[in-house]
Amino acid sequence: MKIKNLKDVEETIKCIAQIDAEISAIDNNATIAINKAREEAAQASAGLAEQREKLLENLKTYSDENRSTLYEEGKKSREFINGTIGYRQNPDKVEVSADTADLLIKAGFSNCVKVKKEPVKAALKNFDAAQQKKFHINLVPGEESFYCKAAEKTIPEAAA
């Protein structure tokens, strides 16, 4: 439809609002269906997950109690027909407090502190042309973009 006058503009915006409402309703229905399916899947698999955890606990208990005979010397795993069991050494974790970085810097260990250098772009907007050139700054003017925001009062009509 070609827009010829202000009445056509109003009708077009109303049409956009109705389409937005339909899209929103479809998205909402999809979200409800997805959430329901996830909930049903979690309920359906809860017993299986619990059973799996108990089986893993039993395997670990057996493995812990028979570690010296179950694994060859120097080995941490053993293969069976249906799979492998064993132990993995997880890497050490380092936990720090909020003041660790400051304490490290004060003690002369600034090499152990990461500082991210990044220009503050909002401040650079006020640089004049000479400063922009000197510091290799390129100010890209914002582009004008068209928008349409349909009035929400139009939406209930579309949903009905």
Buried (B, 14 or more C-beta within 10 A) or exposed (E): EEEEEEEEEEEBBBBBBBEBBEEEEEEEEEEEEEEEEEEEEEEEEEEEEEEEEEEEEEEEEEBEEEEEEBBEEEEEEEEEEEEEBEEEEEEEEEEEEEEEBEEBBEEEEEEEEEEEEEEEEEEBEEBEEEEBEEEEBEEEEEEEEEEEEBEEEBBEEBEE
